[in-house]
Amino acid sequence: MSSGNAPFVVLSLVLSLLAVTACEDAEPSADSVEAPASDEAPSTDSPEPGAAAPAAADGLVEVAQDGTRFDPPVEPSKIPDGAWACVMGTVHYASLDQGDGNCPICGMELVQHEH
């Protein structure tokens, strides 16, 4: 190989190496692949977002003993009698237990719901 071709050969090797590295980085890793969607219904005993309770046959939502967060919020008329709810026009949290009497999400006072 003549010394005049050395820069060309080095440049070719560097570009090839970069191309291979870029292709390897473009493939999704096992950590970045999303899990398939589950057919399970969201849990009603979690105050986490997305844990909105399904509506019962009578149109009322199910409220867990230790609390349920509604995301999106539900109308107060959907809360069962006796549940403690944070009502701000709509209800974003309700529990069958009064707990400390304050909403764990926003801190407002919970009120016992009666139709």
C-alpha positions as CSV (number, residue, x, y, z in Angstrom):
1,M,0.0,0.0,0.0
2,S,1.4,3.4,-0.9
3,S,1.6,6.2,1.6
4,G,-0.7,8.3,-0.7
5,N,-3.6,5.9,0.0
6,A,-3.2,5.7,3.8
7,P,-5.5,8.6,4.7
8,F,-8.2,7.2,2.4
9,V,-7.9,3.7,4.0
10,V,-8.0,5.1,7.5
11,L,-11.0,7.3,6.6
12,S,-12.8,4.3,5.1
13,L,-12.2,2.3,8.3
14,V,-13.4,5.0,10.6
15,L,-16.6,5.6,8.5
16,S,-17.3,1.8,8.4
17,L,-16.8,1.6,12.2
18,L,-19.2,4.5,12.7
19,A,-21.8,3.0,10.4
20,V,-21.7,-0.4,12.3
21,T,-21.9,1.4,15.7
22,A,-24.8,3.5,14.6
23,C,-26.7,0.4,13.4
24,E,-26.2,-1.3,16.7
25,D,-27.5,1.7,18.6
26,A,-30.6,1.9,16.4
27,E,-31.8,-1.6,17.4
28,P,-34.1,-1.5,20.4
29,S,-32.6,-3.1,23.5
30,A,-34.6,-5.5,25.7
31,D,-34.9,-2.7,28.2
32,S,-36.5,-0.2,25.7
33,V,-39.1,-2.6,24.2
34,E,-42.5,-1.9,25.6
35,A,-44.4,-4.8,27.1
36,P,-47.6,-5.7,25.3
37,A,-50.8,-4.1,26.7
38,S,-52.5,-6.2,29.4
39,D,-56.1,-7.2,29.3
40,E,-56.4,-6.8,33.0
41,A,-58.6,-4.0,34.4
42,P,-56.9,-1.3,36.4
43,S,-56.7,-1.9,40.2
44,T,-59.3,-0.1,42.3
45,D,-57.3,-0.3,45.5
46,S,-54.6,2.1,44.4
47,P,-54.5,5.9,44.8
48,E,-52.2,6.1,41.7
49,P,-53.3,7.8,38.4
50,G,-55.0,5.6,36.0
51,A,-56.6,3.5,38.7
52,A,-60.1,4.8,38.0
53,A,-62.7,2.3,39.2
54,P,-65.1,0.7,36.8
55,A,-68.8,1.6,37.1
56,A,-71.0,-0.9,38.9
57,A,-74.3,-2.0,37.4
58,D,-76.1,0.8,39.3
59,G,-73.9,3.5,37.7
60,L,-71.8,4.0,40.8
61,V,-68.1,3.6,40.8
62,E,-66.3,1.1,43.0
63,V,-64.3,2.7,45.8
64,A,-61.6,0.8,47.6
65,Q,-61.4,0.6,51.4
66,D,-58.0,2.4,51.4
67,G,-58.9,4.8,48.6
68,T,-59.3,5.2,44.8
69,R,-58.0,7.9,42.6
70,F,-60.2,8.8,39.7
71,D,-58.3,10.0,36.6
72,P,-60.3,11.5,34.9
73,P,-62.4,12.7,37.8
74,V,-66.0,11.5,38.1
75,E,-69.3,13.2,39.0
76,P,-70.2,13.3,42.7
77,S,-73.4,11.4,41.8
78,K,-71.3,8.3,40.9
79,I,-69.8,8.0,44.4
80,P,-71.5,5.4,46.7
81,D,-73.2,6.5,49.9
82,G,-70.9,6.6,52.9
83,A,-67.7,7.0,51.0
84,W,-65.3,9.8,51.9
85,A,-64.6,12.0,48.8
86,C,-62.7,15.0,47.7
87,V,-65.3,17.0,45.9
88,M,-64.0,19.9,43.8
89,G,-66.9,20.1,41.3
90,T,-65.9,16.5,40.4
91,V,-64.3,13.8,42.5
92,H,-60.7,12.9,42.0
93,Y,-60.3,10.7,45.1
94,A,-62.6,8.7,47.4
95,S,-62.2,6.2,50.1
96,L,-64.4,4.0,52.3
97,D,-62.2,4.9,55.3
98,Q,-62.1,8.5,56.5
99,G,-58.3,8.2,57.3
100,D,-57.0,11.5,58.6
101,G,-59.9,13.4,56.9
102,N,-57.7,15.0,54.2
103,C,-57.3,14.1,50.5
104,P,-53.9,12.4,50.0
105,I,-53.7,14.0,46.5
106,C,-54.5,17.7,47.1
107,G,-54.8,18.0,50.9
108,M,-58.4,19.3,50.9
109,E,-60.9,18.0,53.5
110,L,-62.8,14.8,52.6
111,V,-66.6,14.9,53.0
112,Q,-68.8,11.9,53.6
113,H,-70.9,11.4,50.5
114,E,-74.7,10.9,50.8
115,H,-77.1,11.0,47.9
